Amino acid sequence: MTDQLTTPLQVTARLRTPVTEHDHVRGPLDAPVTIVEYGDFQCPHCGLAHANLTEVLRQRGGQVRHVYRHFPITNLHPYAERAAEAAEAAGRRGRFWEMHDWLFEHQDQLDPVHLTLGVEQLGLPVDEVEAEIERHTHGDRIRHDFVGAIRSGVDATPTLFVNDVRHDGDFTPDALRAAVDAATG
């Protein structure tokens, strides 16, 4: 009988839902690096990642496209799903990224009253957006993102995939730049 050495199998989580024309994409469509973010607008860690991603996109703009997908953790963040609905309503009007940025810059103001003020500040039709939020018009889109996240092994926010491989490192600008540089490598 021989002894067998067993080592833990290391499995790198991979993105299971490919990027399509239905995704929210910022940056060049033909960029060599794609960062897919599963996020929650009320998550403070996502807020930090947002600031750092913004900086990396500014520095590596031509090399990176950023895809945002919803992963609202509603049992911890009671306004996350409503914020996602507002982002999708804005997206329907070609203003997803403006609302996305507003939501992250005002994370402490995602309650319905402040959210309505944000919609108004962006010049969106408040009554229409509010009606879409109340009817959960964009719920299927948010659920689609959420299910895709689960299939890809997402269990927390933010979770990033760099060229379809889960980024398990820090979300500091240096770490994100290094991940982008390695992916262009």
C-alpha positions in Angstrom: 0.0 0.0 0.0 1.3 3.5 -0.8 0.8 6.6 1.1 -1.1 9.3 -0.8 -0.3 12.9 -0.1 -3.4 14.9 -0.3 -3.4 18.6 -0.7 -6.3 21.0 -0.5 -7.7 21.6 -4.0 -7.4 25.3 -4.8 -10.3 26.5 -6.9 -10.3 29.9 -8.3 -13.8 31.3 -8.5 -14.7 32.3 -12.0 -17.4 34.6 -13.4 -20.3 32.3 -14.6 -22.4 34.9 -16.2 -20.6 36.5 -19.2 -20.7 40.2 -19.8 -23.3 41.1 -22.5 -24.8 44.2 -24.1 -27.4 44.2 -21.3 -24.8 45.0 -18.6 -24.0 48.5 -17.4 -20.5 49.2 -18.7 -18.2 52.1 -18.1 -15.0 52.4 -20.2 -14.0 51.2 -23.6 -15.9 48.2 -24.8 -12.7 46.7 -26.3 -10.6 47.2 -23.2 -8.2 44.4 -22.5 -9.3 44.2 -18.8 -12.9 43.9 -17.6 -13.7 44.4 -13.9 -17.1 43.0 -13.0 -18.3 44.3 -9.7 -21.1 42.8 -7.7 -22.2 45.5 -5.3 -24.7 46.8 -2.9 -25.3 50.6 -2.8 -25.7 50.7 0.9 -22.6 48.6 1.7 -19.9 50.8 3.3 -17.2 48.5 1.8 -18.7 49.0 -1.6 -18.5 52.7 -1.0 -14.7 52.4 -0.4 -14.3 50.1 -3.4 -16.2 52.7 -5.5 -13.8 55.4 -4.6 -10.8 53.2 -5.3 -12.2 51.8 -8.6 -12.9 55.4 -9.7 -9.3 56.3 -9.1 -8.0 53.2 -11.0 -10.4 53.8 -13.9 -9.0 57.4 -14.1 -5.4 56.1 -14.1 -5.9 53.1 -16.4 -8.9 54.4 -18.4 -8.0 53.0 -21.8 -7.2 49.6 -20.4 -10.2 48.9 -18.2 -14.0 48.6 -18.6 -16.1 48.4 -15.4 -19.3 46.4 -15.3 -21.6 46.9 -12.3 -24.1 44.2 -11.2 -26.5 44.3 -8.3 -26.1 42.2 -5.2 -28.3 43.9 -2.6 -27.9 42.3 0.8 -31.4 43.3 2.1 -31.2 41.7 5.5 -28.3 44.0 6.3 -29.1 47.0 4.1 -32.8 47.8 4.1 -32.4 50.5 1.4 -30.1 48.5 -1.0 -32.8 47.1 -3.2 -34.7 50.4 -3.5 -31.4 52.0 -4.5 -30.8 49.3 -7.1 -34.3 49.9 -8.5 -33.5 53.7 -8.7 -30.3 53.0 -10.5 -32.1 50.8 -13.0 -34.8 53.4 -13.5 -32.1 55.9 -14.2 -30.4 53.4 -16.5 -33.6 53.1 -18.5 -33.2 56.8 -19.2 -29.5 56.5 -20.1 -28.3 57.8 -16.7 -27.3 54.6 -14.8 -23.8 55.7 -14.1 -24.8 59.2 -12.8 -27.3 57.5 -10.4 -24.7 54.9 -9.5 -22.2 57.6 -8.5 -24.8 59.6 -6.6 -25.9 56.6 -4.6 -22.3 55.7 -3.6 -21.5 59.4 -2.8 -24.6 59.6 -0.6 -24.7 56.2 1.0 -26.0 57.7 4.3 -29.0 59.2 2.4 -30.6 56.2 0.7 -33.9 56.4 2.7 -37.0 57.1 0.4 -37.1 60.8 1.1 -33.4 61.4 0.3 -33.4 59.0 -2.6 -36.2 61.1 -4.1 -34.1 64.2 -3.7 -31.3 62.5 -5.5 -33.5 61.5 -8.4 -34.6 65.2 -8.5 -31.0 66.5 -8.3 -30.1 64.4 -11.4 -33.0 65.9 -13.3 -34.9 62.6 -13.6 -38.7 62.5 -13.7 -39.4 61.9 -10.0 -43.0 60.6 -10.3 -42.0 58.1 -13.0 -39.0 56.8 -11.2 -40.9 56.6 -7.9 -43.7 54.6 -9.7 -41.1 52.2 -11.2 -39.5 51.7 -7.8 -42.9 51.0 -6.1 -43.9 48.6 -8.8 -40.5 46.8 -8.7 -40.3 47.3 -12.5 -36.6 46.4 -12.5 -36.8 43.6 -10.0 -36.2 40.9 -12.6 -33.0 42.6 -13.7 -31.8 42.9 -10.1 -32.7 39.2 -9.4 -30.9 38.1 -12.6 -27.7 39.9 -11.4 -28.1 38.4 -7.9 -28.6 34.8 -9.2 -25.5 35.2 -11.5 -23.6 36.3 -8.5 -24.6 33.2 -6.5 -23.6 31.0 -9.5 -20.2 32.7 -9.5 -19.6 32.1 -5.8 -20.3 35.6 -4.6 -21.1 35.7 -0.9 -20.3 39.2 0.1 -20.0 42.7 -1.3 -18.1 44.0 -3.0 -16.9 41.1 -5.1 -14.8 41.8 -8.1 -13.9 39.7 -11.0 -10.9 40.7 -13.1 -11.1 39.2 -16.6 -13.6 36.6 -15.2 -11.4 35.5 -12.3 -12.4 36.5 -8.8 -10.2 39.1 -7.2 -9.7 38.0 -3.6 -7.1 40.7 -2.8 -7.6 44.1 -1.2 -9.6 46.9 -2.8 -6.9 49.6 -2.3 -5.9 51.5 -5.4 -2.5 49.9 -5.4 -4.0 46.4 -5.2 -6.5 47.1 -7.9 -3.9 48.7 -10.2 -1.7 45.6 -9.7 -4.6 43.3 -10.6 -5.3 45.4 -13.8 -1.6 45.4 -14.7 -1.3 41.7 -14.1 -4.3 41.1 -16.3 -2.8 43.1 -19.2 0.5 41.4 -18.6 
